[in-house]
C-alpha cells in the first residue's frame, strides 16, 4: 500500500515517522511560472505536510508514503502547480491513495484539474481532498465528483468518520483541536479540514490493507462504516492550506487598498457629536495623537454635563457647544463624527441631532459614523432630500461582501511579529486608554506597531484595521468566521507593514461575574472568539478595585485554556462602582483617592505575584516598556 501526499513536504526524520518508508520529490514554481522537478528532495520547512504524514502513518503503519512537495518563489501554491503535482502522482508515484490537504476556493476549477482527477479515478487512484473551512463554500478538487471531499466533524474517536449522501463534501472526519507532528522533530496543536483529510486517508488506507476492501467496494464500505451521530461544524483557527484562487497580485493589491487603506477618513478638521458618549470622549482625551484637528465638540442641549470632559476640552483649547450651530461653526470643520444619537430617549436631544445631521448634509460635510442605524438614517436622508450631496460617509462594517474579498487574499505567510492584547475583567476599566498609552510608549522609542482596533473610534487613531465588536457592533457575519477573518487580517498587516509588534484589545469582560443566559447576552462568547482569532502571545489585563483576586485569576485561567499567552502586567483603574448582577450603575462611579488606590494596587500585586500598574502615571513608562520588552526577548 502506497499513499501519495501532495503538501509542503515531509520531515522523514521526525520521531513519529522513523519506522515509515518515505520517498518523494519537490515540484518548484519559479518567477517565470516554470515548474521544475527535484528528485529525492522533499524536506518540510513549513511543518504542515509532516503533520499530515504522521496522522496517516498512525492509522496505517504498513503504508509507504510518497511525498510530493509543492513550493513556489512567493510561497503561494497555484492551481497550475497543484495540477502538475497530481499529474506527477498519476504517472510516477504508484500511489493507490492520494491525500491533498489543501483546496482552491473558486466556483470554476480549471478543465485540467477536472481532467486529471477523472484520470486518477479511472486509473484506480483514490483522491481524498480537503473541503474549505466553511463547508458551504465551493472548494476544489474536494467538490469534484471524481474526488472524496473531506470536512471536519465533531468527533472524539479518530477512527470514526461520517459519510454524507448527496453533498459536495462527502466525508466528515476528525478535524478538531489535536496535537500533531511539526517540522524539526517538534509538535504543535492544530485543527481543520486538512487534519480531517489525513485521518480519513489513513482510515481508508487501513481498510484497503487490513480488510482487503477493493476500490470498487469502497463506497459501500464507507456507507456501512459511517457514524451517523457525528455533527458538522465550522472549526475555528484551522490550519487548512488554501491555494491561490487565481486572483492576480495586482487585484490583491487593489483589494488590500480597498479593505485596509480606503477605510481611513480623508479629513482635516473634525466636529464631534455627542461628546457625552465615551467613544467620543476618547477623541478628546487623546486628541494629541489624533492625525486630525478637533475644531468643535457638540453636546446635547439636555444632558448631564461631565466636568472631566469639559476640563479636557479646555486644556486642549477645543471649542464646545450644545446649541444650534452658527454658519461660522459649520465652516470650522469638514467632517462630522457622529455617535449613537438615535438611541436618545429625550425628544429634544433627538431632534437636535437630526437637525445637526441634516444641516451638515446640506453643507456637503463628510461623516464618520460607527452605528448601523445612524448610517442607514443618513443614507436615507441623502437619497430622499439631498440627491446631489457631494460629501463622503465613512462607515466601517464587517459584512459578507468584505470578508469574501478578504478570503481572496489567501494564502499569506504566517504571522511572525508578536501579538499583544489588552483584555479586562469587566467594563469601564480604561482598556482603550491602556492601548493608546502603550502605543505611545512603544512608538516614542522607535518600535513599529500595527494597531488592530476593536473600538469604532480606532479608525481615527490610525488603526491599520478596525474590528468593532463592542457596543452595537456593525458585524454581520457568523461568530464562527471571526477566527479566520482575524488571522487573515493579521497576515495582511504583517505583509503590508512588517511591524515589530501587533497591538489590540478586547471588549468588556472575558467571563461573567454572575450566571447569564447566553441566548440573551453572548458578549463573553465574542470576547473568547476574538481572543482565539488574534491568538495573542501576551496579554495586559485591566482590573477594577472591587474585583476579587479569585475572579481575576479565573479570567486568566479561562484565557489560558484557549490560547497560550503570558500576562505582562495588570493595569488597575482608579474607578469603582456598584452593580447588580453584572449591570453597572454608572451613577455610582467614583474615583479612589491616592492613598486608597495605592493600597489596592499593592494588595493586588502581592496576591497576583505580577506587577500591577497605574497606566496613567508617567513615572511608570520606563517600567512598562521594560516589562513588554522582557516578555518578547
C-alpha positions as CSV (number, residue, x, y, z in Angstrom):
1,X,0.0,0.0,0.0
2,X,1.4,3.4,-1.0
3,X,-0.1,6.7,-0.2
4,X,0.8,9.9,-2.0
5,X,0.8,13.2,-0.1
6,X,0.7,16.5,-2.0
7,X,1.7,19.1,0.6
8,X,4.6,21.1,1.9
9,X,7.0,18.1,2.1
10,X,7.7,15.7,5.0
11,X,10.3,15.6,7.7
12,X,11.2,11.9,7.4
13,X,13.5,12.0,10.4
14,X,10.6,13.0,12.7
15,X,10.3,10.6,15.7
16,X,6.7,9.9,14.6
17,X,7.9,8.7,11.2
18,X,11.1,6.8,11.9
19,X,9.5,3.4,11.1
20,X,7.9,4.7,7.9
21,X,9.1,4.1,4.4
22,X,9.1,7.6,2.8
23,X,10.3,8.7,-0.6
24,X,9.4,11.8,-2.7
25,X,10.2,14.8,-4.9
26,X,9.8,18.6,-5.0
27,X,7.9,20.5,-7.6
28,X,9.0,24.1,-7.5
29,X,7.5,27.0,-9.5
30,X,9.8,30.0,-10.2
31,X,9.0,33.6,-11.0
32,X,8.6,32.8,-14.7
33,X,6.0,30.2,-13.7
34,X,8.2,27.4,-14.9
35,X,7.9,24.2,-12.8
36,X,11.0,22.1,-12.1
37,X,11.2,18.7,-10.5
38,X,13.9,18.0,-7.8
39,X,14.2,14.2,-7.3
40,X,14.6,12.7,-3.8
41,X,14.2,16.2,-2.1
42,X,11.1,16.9,0.0
43,X,12.3,18.3,3.3
44,X,9.4,20.2,5.1
45,X,10.2,23.8,6.0
46,X,6.6,24.5,6.9
47,X,5.5,21.6,9.1
48,X,2.1,21.1,7.6
49,X,3.0,18.1,5.4
50,X,4.8,16.4,8.3
51,X,1.7,16.6,10.4
52,X,-0.4,15.1,7.6
53,X,2.1,12.3,7.1
54,X,2.2,11.5,10.8
55,X,-1.6,11.2,11.0
56,X,-1.8,8.8,8.0
57,X,1.1,6.7,9.4
58,X,-0.5,6.3,12.8
59,X,-3.6,4.9,11.1
60,X,-1.8,2.6,8.7
61,X,1.8,1.8,9.8
62,X,2.2,-0.6,6.9
63,X,1.7,2.0,4.2
64,X,4.7,3.6,2.5
65,X,4.4,7.3,1.8
66,X,5.3,9.3,-1.3
67,X,5.7,13.0,-0.6
68,X,5.2,15.4,-3.5
69,X,6.3,18.7,-2.1
70,X,4.9,21.8,-3.8
71,X,6.7,25.1,-3.4
72,X,7.0,28.4,-5.2
73,X,9.1,31.5,-5.2
74,X,6.3,33.6,-3.5
75,X,5.1,30.8,-1.1
76,X,1.7,30.8,-3.0
77,X,0.6,27.4,-4.3
78,X,-1.1,28.0,-7.7
79,X,-3.8,25.8,-9.3
80,X,-1.2,25.1,-12.1
81,X,1.3,23.8,-9.6
82,X,-1.3,21.6,-7.9
83,X,-2.3,20.1,-11.3
84,X,1.4,19.3,-12.0
85,X,1.6,17.5,-8.7
86,X,-1.5,15.4,-9.4
87,X,-0.1,14.6,-12.9
88,X,3.2,13.6,-11.4
89,X,1.4,11.4,-8.8
90,X,-0.6,9.6,-11.5
91,X,2.4,9.0,-13.8
92,X,5.3,8.3,-11.3
93,X,4.3,7.6,-7.7
94,X,2.5,4.2,-8.0
95,X,0.2,5.5,-5.2
96,X,-3.1,3.9,-4.6
97,X,-4.3,6.8,-2.4
98,X,-3.6,10.5,-2.9
99,X,-4.0,12.9,0.1
100,X,-4.5,16.6,-0.9
101,X,-4.9,18.6,2.4
102,X,-5.4,21.9,0.5
103,X,-8.0,23.4,-1.7
104,X,-8.9,26.1,-4.2
105,X,-11.8,28.4,-3.3
106,X,-13.4,29.0,-6.6
107,X,-16.6,28.4,-8.5
108,X,-14.9,27.5,-11.7
109,X,-12.0,25.0,-11.4
110,X,-9.8,24.6,-14.5
111,X,-10.5,22.0,-17.1
112,X,-7.1,20.5,-16.5
113,X,-7.8,19.9,-12.8
114,X,-11.1,18.2,-13.6
115,X,-9.5,16.1,-16.3
116,X,-6.6,15.0,-14.1
117,X,-8.8,14.0,-11.2
118,X,-11.0,12.0,-13.5
119,X,-7.9,10.3,-15.0
120,X,-6.7,9.4,-11.5
121,X,-10.2,7.9,-10.7
122,X,-10.1,5.9,-14.0
123,X,-6.6,4.6,-13.1
124,X,-7.9,3.4,-9.7
125,X,-6.3,6.1,-7.6
126,X,-8.5,7.4,-4.8
127,X,-8.1,11.1,-4.2
128,X,-9.1,12.5,-0.7
129,X,-9.1,16.3,-0.7
130,X,-9.9,18.9,1.9
131,X,-13.1,20.9,1.7
132,X,-13.0,24.6,2.7
133,X,-13.1,25.8,6.3
134,X,-16.7,26.8,5.7
135,X,-18.5,23.7,4.3
136,X,-20.9,25.6,2.1
137,X,-18.2,27.4,0.1
138,X,-17.1,25.8,-3.2
139,X,-13.7,24.2,-2.9
140,X,-11.7,22.1,-5.5
141,X,-10.6,19.4,-6.1
142,X,-12.7,18.3,-3.0
143,X,-16.0,19.0,-4.7
144,X,-15.3,17.2,-7.9
145,X,-17.3,14.0,-8.5
146,X,-14.1,12.0,-9.0
147,X,-12.8,13.0,-5.6
148,X,-13.8,12.4,-2.0
149,X,-14.1,15.8,-0.3
150,X,-13.4,15.8,3.4
151,X,-14.8,18.2,6.0
152,X,-14.4,18.5,9.8
153,X,-16.9,17.0,12.2
154,X,-17.4,16.9,16.0
155,X,-15.6,13.5,16.6
156,X,-14.0,12.0,19.6
157,X,-12.7,8.8,18.1
158,X,-10.1,9.4,15.4
159,X,-11.1,6.1,13.8
160,X,-14.6,7.4,13.1
161,X,-16.0,9.3,10.1
162,X,-19.4,10.1,8.6
163,X,-20.4,9.5,5.0
164,X,-22.6,12.3,3.6
165,X,-25.0,11.4,0.8
166,X,-25.9,14.0,-1.9
167,X,-23.4,16.5,-0.6
168,X,-20.4,18.2,-2.3
169,X,-18.4,17.3,0.8
170,X,-18.6,13.5,1.1
171,X,-16.9,12.8,4.4
172,X,-16.7,14.3,7.9
173,X,-13.6,13.2,9.9
174,X,-11.6,14.3,12.9
175,X,-10.5,17.9,12.4
176,X,-10.8,19.1,15.9
177,X,-8.1,20.5,18.2
178,X,-5.3,17.9,18.3
179,X,-1.5,17.5,18.8
180,X,0.3,16.7,15.5
181,X,3.9,16.4,14.3
182,X,5.6,19.5,13.1
183,X,8.9,20.4,11.4
184,X,12.3,20.0,13.1
185,X,11.1,17.0,15.1
186,X,8.6,19.1,17.1
187,X,4.9,19.1,17.7
188,X,2.1,21.6,17.6
189,X,-1.6,21.9,18.2
190,X,-3.8,22.4,15.2
191,X,-7.3,21.9,13.8
192,X,-9.1,22.0,10.5
193,X,-10.2,20.0,7.4
194,X,-6.5,19.4,6.5
195,X,-6.2,17.2,9.5
196,X,-9.6,15.6,8.9
197,X,-8.5,14.6,5.4
198,X,-5.3,13.0,6.7
199,X,-7.3,11.0,9.3
200,X,-9.7,9.8,6.6
201,X,-6.9,8.9,4.2
202,X,-5.3,6.8,7.0
203,X,-8.6,5.1,7.7
204,X,-9.1,4.2,4.0
205,X,-5.5,3.0,3.7
206,X,-6.0,0.7,6.6
207,X,-9.3,-0.5,5.3
208,X,-7.9,-1.3,1.9
209,X,-4.9,-3.1,3.5
210,X,-6.4,-4.9,6.5
211,X,-10.0,-5.5,5.4
212,X,-8.9,-6.3,1.9
213,X,-11.6,-3.9,0.7
214,X,-11.4,-3.3,-3.0
215,X,-11.7,0.1,-4.6
216,X,-14.9,-0.9,-6.2
217,X,-16.4,-1.9,-2.8
218,X,-15.1,1.3,-1.1
219,X,-18.3,3.3,-1.4
220,X,-20.4,0.5,0.1
221,X,-17.9,0.1,2.9
222,X,-18.0,3.9,3.6
223,X,-21.7,3.9,3.9
224,X,-21.7,0.8,6.1
225,X,-18.9,2.1,8.3
226,X,-20.3,5.6,8.6
227,X,-21.0,7.0,12.1
228,X,-24.3,8.9,11.8
229,X,-24.0,10.5,15.2
230,X,-21.2,12.8,14.0
231,X,-22.1,16.5,13.7
232,X,-20.8,19.0,11.2
233,X,-19.4,22.4,12.4
234,X,-17.0,25.1,11.4
235,X,-13.8,24.7,13.2
236,X,-12.1,27.9,14.4
237,X,-8.4,28.7,14.0
238,X,-8.0,25.9,11.4
239,X,-4.6,25.0,9.9
240,X,-6.1,24.4,6.5
241,X,-4.0,25.2,3.4
242,X,-5.7,27.5,0.9
243,X,-4.4,27.5,-2.6
244,X,-4.4,30.7,-4.6
245,X,-7.8,31.1,-6.2
246,X,-6.4,32.7,-9.3
247,X,-6.7,36.3,-8.1
248,X,-3.8,38.2,-9.6
249,X,-1.2,40.1,-7.5
250,X,-2.4,43.4,-8.9
251,X,-6.0,42.5,-8.0
252,X,-4.8,41.6,-4.5
253,X,-3.1,44.9,-4.1
254,X,-6.4,46.7,-5.1
255,X,-8.3,44.6,-2.6
256,X,-5.9,45.4,0.2
257,X,-6.2,49.1,-0.6
258,X,-10.0,48.8,-0.6
259,X,-10.2,46.9,2.7
260,X,-7.3,48.5,4.7
261,X,-6.5,51.9,3.2
262,X,-9.8,53.3,2.0
263,X,-11.4,52.9,5.4
264,X,-9.2,55.7,6.7
265,X,-11.0,59.0,6.5
266,X,-9.7,61.8,4.3
267,X,-10.4,64.6,6.8
268,X,-8.6,67.6,8.3
269,X,-10.9,69.3,10.8
270,X,-13.5,67.4,12.9
271,X,-16.6,68.2,14.7
272,X,-17.6,65.5,17.2
273,X,-21.1,64.7,18.4
274,X,-22.3,63.9,21.1
275,X,-19.3,64.4,23.5
276,X,-21.4,62.8,26.3
277,X,-20.6,59.4,24.8
278,X,-17.4,57.6,25.9
279,X,-16.3,56.8,22.4
280,X,-16.4,60.5,21.5
281,X,-14.7,61.4,24.8
282,X,-11.7,59.2,23.9
283,X,-11.1,61.5,20.9
284,X,-10.9,64.4,23.3
285,X,-8.8,62.5,25.8
286,X,-6.2,61.5,23.2
287,X,-6.5,64.4,20.7
288,X,-2.8,65.0,20.9
289,X,-2.2,61.8,18.9
290,X,-5.0,62.3,16.5
291,X,-3.9,63.0,12.9
292,X,-6.8,65.4,12.8
293,X,-7.8,68.7,14.4
294,X,-10.9,68.7,16.5
295,X,-12.5,72.1,15.8
296,X,-15.7,71.7,17.7
297,X,-17.2,69.4,20.3
298,X,-21.0,69.3,20.2
299,X,-23.2,68.1,23.1
300,X,-26.9,67.5,23.7
301,X,-29.0,70.5,24.7
302,X,-30.4,68.5,27.6
303,X,-27.8,66.2,29.3
304,X,-25.8,65.8,32.4
305,X,-22.6,67.7,31.8
306,X,-19.4,66.0,32.9
307,X,-16.7,68.2,34.4
308,X,-13.9,65.9,33.4
309,X,-14.8,66.2,29.7
310,X,-15.1,70.0,29.9
311,X,-11.7,70.1,31.6
312,X,-10.1,68.1,28.8
313,X,-11.8,70.4,26.2
314,X,-10.4,73.5,27.9
315,X,-6.9,72.0,28.3
316,X,-6.9,71.2,24.5
317,X,-8.4,74.6,23.5
318,X,-11.4,72.8,21.9
319,X,-14.5,74.9,21.5
320,X,-17.8,73.3,22.6
321,X,-21.5,74.0,22.2
322,X,-24.8,72.4,22.9
323,X,-26.8,74.8,20.7
324,X,-27.7,75.0,17.0
325,X,-24.5,75.7,15.1
326,X,-23.8,79.1,13.5
327,X,-22.6,79.4,9.9
328,X,-19.1,80.2,11.3
329,X,-19.1,77.0,13.4
330,X,-20.2,74.9,10.4
331,X,-17.3,76.4,8.4
332,X,-14.8,75.4,11.1
333,X,-14.9,71.6,10.2
334,X,-15.0,69.4,7.1
335,X,-16.1,66.2,8.8
336,X,-18.7,65.4,11.4
337,X,-18.1,62.4,13.7
338,X,-21.5,61.0,14.8
339,X,-22.1,58.6,17.7
340,X,-25.2,56.7,18.7
341,X,-27.5,59.8,18.9
342,X,-30.6,57.9,17.5
343,X,-30.7,56.0,20.8
344,X,-31.6,59.2,22.7
345,X,-34.9,59.0,24.7
346,X,-35.3,62.7,25.1
347,X,-37.1,64.1,22.0
348,X,-35.3,67.5,22.4
349,X,-31.9,65.8,22.1
350,X,-33.1,63.6,19.2
351,X,-34.4,66.5,17.2
352,X,-31.2,68.4,17.9
353,X,-29.2,65.6,16.4
354,X,-31.5,65.2,13.5
355,X,-31.2,68.9,12.6
356,X,-27.5,68.9,13.1
357,X,-27.0,66.0,10.6
358,X,-29.5,67.4,8.1
359,X,-27.7,70.8,8.1
360,X,-24.3,69.1,7.8
361,X,-25.5,67.2,4.7
362,X,-26.8,70.4,3.1
363,X,-23.2,71.8,3.5
364,X,-21.7,68.7,1.9
365,X,-19.8,67.8,5.1
366,X,-18.2,64.4,5.3
367,X,-19.4,61.9,8.0
368,X,-17.6,59.4,10.1
369,X,-20.2,57.1,11.8
370,X,-20.0,53.8,13.7
371,X,-23.6,52.8,14.1
372,X,-25.6,50.9,11.6
373,X,-28.8,52.7,12.4
374,X,-27.2,56.2,12.1
375,X,-25.5,55.2,8.8
376,X,-28.8,54.0,7.2
377,X,-30.6,57.1,8.5
378,X,-28.0,59.4,6.9
379,X,-28.1,57.4,3.6
380,X,-31.9,57.6,3.5
381,X,-31.9,61.3,4.3
382,X,-29.5,61.9,1.4
383,X,-31.4,59.8,-1.0
384,X,-34.8,61.4,-0.2
385,X,-33.8,65.1,0.3
386,X,-30.2,65.7,-0.8
387,X,-29.6,63.6,-4.0
388,X,-26.8,66.0,-5.1
389,X,-24.8,65.5,-1.8
390,X,-21.0,65.6,-2.6
391,X,-19.5,64.6,0.7
392,X,-18.4,61.1,1.8
393,X,-19.6,58.8,4.5
394,X,-17.0,56.7,6.3
395,X,-18.6,53.6,7.9
396,X,-16.7,50.6,8.9
397,X,-18.8,47.4,8.7
398,X,-17.7,43.8,8.7
399,X,-20.0,42.1,6.2
400,X,-20.1,39.1,3.9
401,X,-19.1,41.1,0.9
402,X,-15.9,42.4,2.5
403,X,-15.0,39.1,4.0
404,X,-15.3,37.4,0.7
405,X,-12.8,39.9,-0.7
406,X,-10.5,39.2,2.3
407,X,-10.6,35.4,1.6
408,X,-9.3,36.1,-1.9
409,X,-6.1,37.4,-0.4
410,X,-5.2,33.9,1.0
411,X,-2.9,32.2,1.2
412,X,-0.4,34.5,3.0
413,X,2.7,34.0,5.1
414,X,2.3,33.2,8.8
415,X,2.3,36.0,11.4
416,X,5.8,36.3,12.8
417,X,5.5,39.5,14.8
418,X,4.3,39.1,18.5
419,X,0.7,40.0,19.3
420,X,0.0,42.0,22.5
421,X,-3.7,42.1,23.6
422,X,-5.3,44.2,26.3
423,X,-8.1,42.3,28.0
424,X,-10.2,43.1,31.1
425,X,-12.2,41.6,33.9
426,X,-15.1,43.9,33.2
427,X,-16.3,47.1,31.6
428,X,-15.3,50.7,32.4
429,X,-11.6,49.8,33.1
430,X,-9.9,52.0,30.5
431,X,-8.8,49.3,28.1
432,X,-8.8,51.8,25.2
433,X,-6.7,54.2,27.4
434,X,-4.2,51.4,28.1
435,X,-3.9,50.6,24.4
436,X,-3.3,54.2,23.4
437,X,-0.8,54.7,26.2
438,X,1.2,51.6,25.3
439,X,1.1,52.6,21.6
440,X,2.5,56.0,22.5
441,X,5.3,54.5,24.7
442,X,6.4,51.9,22.1
443,X,6.4,54.3,19.2
444,X,8.2,57.0,21.1
445,X,11.2,54.8,21.4
446,X,11.1,53.7,17.7
447,X,9.1,50.5,17.7
448,X,6.8,50.0,14.7
449,X,3.4,49.0,15.9
450,X,0.5,47.7,13.9
451,X,-2.8,48.6,15.7
452,X,-5.9,46.5,15.3
453,X,-8.7,48.4,16.9
454,X,-11.9,47.0,18.4
455,X,-13.4,50.3,19.2
456,X,-15.1,52.2,16.3
457,X,-13.1,55.4,17.0
458,X,-9.9,53.4,16.3
459,X,-10.3,54.4,12.7
460,X,-9.4,58.0,13.7
461,X,-6.3,56.9,15.6
462,X,-4.5,55.5,12.5
463,X,-5.6,51.9,13.2
464,X,-4.5,49.6,10.5
465,X,-7.8,47.7,10.8
466,X,-11.0,48.1,12.8
467,X,-13.0,45.1,14.0
468,X,-15.6,46.9,16.1
469,X,-17.3,44.2,18.2
470,X,-18.1,46.3,21.3
471,X,-21.3,48.2,21.7
472,X,-23.8,47.8,18.9
473,X,-21.3,46.1,16.6
474,X,-21.7,46.6,12.8
475,X,-20.5,43.0,12.3
476,X,-22.8,40.9,10.1
477,X,-21.0,37.6,9.9
478,X,-21.3,34.5,11.9
479,X,-19.1,34.4,15.0
480,X,-17.6,31.1,13.7
481,X,-15.9,33.1,10.9
482,X,-14.2,35.6,13.3
483,X,-11.1,33.4,13.8
484,X,-10.4,33.0,10.0
485,X,-11.0,36.7,9.3
486,X,-8.8,37.9,12.1
487,X,-6.0,35.6,11.2
488,X,-6.1,36.7,7.6
489,X,-6.2,40.3,8.7
490,X,-3.0,39.9,10.8
491,X,-1.3,38.1,7.9
492,X,-2.2,41.0,5.6
493,X,-0.9,43.6,8.1
494,X,2.2,41.5,8.6
495,X,2.9,41.5,4.8
496,X,1.9,45.2,4.4
497,X,3.7,46.8,7.4
498,X,6.1,44.2,8.8
499,X,5.6,45.6,12.3
500,X,7.7,45.0,15.4
501,X,4.6,44.2,17.3
502,X,0.8,43.9,16.9
503,X,-1.3,45.8,19.5
504,X,-5.0,45.2,20.0
505,X,-7.6,44.9,22.8
506,X,-10.7,43.1,23.7
507,X,-14.1,44.4,24.8
508,X,-15.8,44.2,28.2
509,X,-15.0,41.3,30.5
510,X,-13.9,37.8,29.4
511,X,-16.1,35.9,31.8
512,X,-19.4,36.8,33.6
513,X,-19.4,37.6,37.3
514,X,-22.9,36.1,37.5
515,X,-24.7,33.3,35.7
516,X,-26.2,34.6,32.4
517,X,-28.4,33.4,29.6
518,X,-26.0,33.2,26.7
519,X,-29.0,33.5,24.3
520,X,-29.7,37.0,25.7
521,X,-26.2,38.2,26.3
522,X,-23.4,36.4,24.3
523,X,-20.8,39.1,24.9
524,X,-18.4,36.7,26.6
525,X,-18.5,34.4,23.7
526,X,-17.5,37.3,21.5
527,X,-14.5,38.1,23.7
528,X,-13.3,34.5,23.5
529,X,-13.9,34.3,19.8
530,X,-11.8,37.5,19.3
531,X,-9.0,36.3,21.6
532,X,-8.9,32.9,19.7
533,X,-8.8,34.8,16.4
534,X,-5.8,37.0,17.2
535,X,-4.2,34.3,19.3
536,X,-2.1,36.8,21.5
537,X,1.5,35.9,22.6
538,X,1.0,38.1,25.7
539,X,-1.8,40.0,27.4
540,X,-2.2,43.0,29.7
541,X,-5.2,42.7,31.9
542,X,-7.2,45.6,33.3
543,X,-8.7,45.2,36.7
544,X,-11.0,47.2,39.0
545,X,-10.6,47.9,42.7
546,X,-13.8,45.9,43.5
547,X,-12.5,42.8,41.7
548,X,-11.7,39.7,43.8
549,X,-8.3,38.0,43.4
550,X,-10.2,34.8,42.7
551,X,-12.2,36.4,39.8
552,X,-9.1,37.9,38.3
553,X,-7.3,34.5,38.4
554,X,-10.3,32.8,36.9
555,X,-10.3,35.3,34.0
556,X,-6.7,34.4,33.2
557,X,-7.3,30.7,33.6
558,X,-10.1,30.8,31.1
559,X,-8.0,32.7,28.5
560,X,-5.1,30.2,29.1
561,X,-7.5,27.4,28.3
562,X,-7.9,28.9,24.8
563,X,-4.5,30.4,24.0
564,X,-1.0,30.0,25.4
565,X,0.0,33.5,26.5
566,X,1.7,35.3,29.3
567,X,0.4,38.2,31.5
568,X,2.8,41.1,31.2
569,X,1.2,43.2,33.9
570,X,-2.2,44.2,35.3
571,X,-3.5,47.8,34.9
572,X,-5.6,48.9,37.8
573,X,-8.3,51.5,37.1
574,X,-8.9,54.0,39.9
575,X,-12.6,53.9,39.3
576,X,-15.1,51.8,41.2
577,X,-18.9,51.4,41.1
578,X,-21.8,49.4,42.3
579,X,-23.5,46.8,40.1
580,X,-26.5,44.5,40.4
581,X,-25.9,41.0,38.8
582,X,-23.4,42.4,36.3
583,X,-25.4,45.5,35.4
584,X,-23.3,48.6,36.2
585,X,-24.9,51.6,37.8
586,X,-22.9,54.4,36.2
587,X,-24.3,57.0,38.6
588,X,-22.3,55.3,41.4
589,X,-18.9,55.7,39.6
590,X,-16.3,57.1,42.0
591,X,-12.6,57.5,41.9
592,X,-10.3,56.3,44.6
593,X,-8.0,58.8,46.3
594,X,-4.3,58.3,46.0
595,X,-3.9,56.5,49.4
596,X,-6.7,54.0,48.8
597,X,-5.6,53.4,45.2
598,X,-2.0,52.6,46.3
599,X,-3.3,50.2,49.0
600,X,-5.4,48.4,46.4
601,X,-2.5,48.3,43.9
602,X,-0.1,46.9,46.4
603,X,-2.6,44.3,47.6
604,X,-3.3,43.0,44.1
605,X,0.4,43.0,43.2
606,X,1.2,40.9,46.3
607,X,-1.7,38.5,45.8
608,X,-1.3,38.1,42.0
609,X,2.5,38.0,42.1
610,X,2.7,40.1,39.0
611,X,3.3,43.8,38.5
612,X,0.1,46.0,38.9
613,X,0.4,49.4,37.3
614,X,-1.2,52.8,37.2
615,X,-1.2,53.1,33.4
616,X,-1.6,56.9,33.5
617,X,1.3,57.6,35.9
618,X,4.2,58.9,33.6
619,X,6.7,57.6,36.2
620,X,5.8,54.1,35.2
621,X,6.6,54.4,31.5
622,X,10.1,53.0,31.6
623,X,8.9,50.0,33.7
624,X,6.0,49.4,31.3
625,X,8.5,49.4,28.3
626,X,10.9,47.1,30.1
627,X,8.1,44.6,31.0
628,X,6.9,44.5,27.4
629,X,10.5,44.1,26.1
630,X,11.4,41.4,28.5
631,X,8.2,39.4,27.5
632,X,9.3,39.1,23.9
633,X,13.1,38.5,24.4
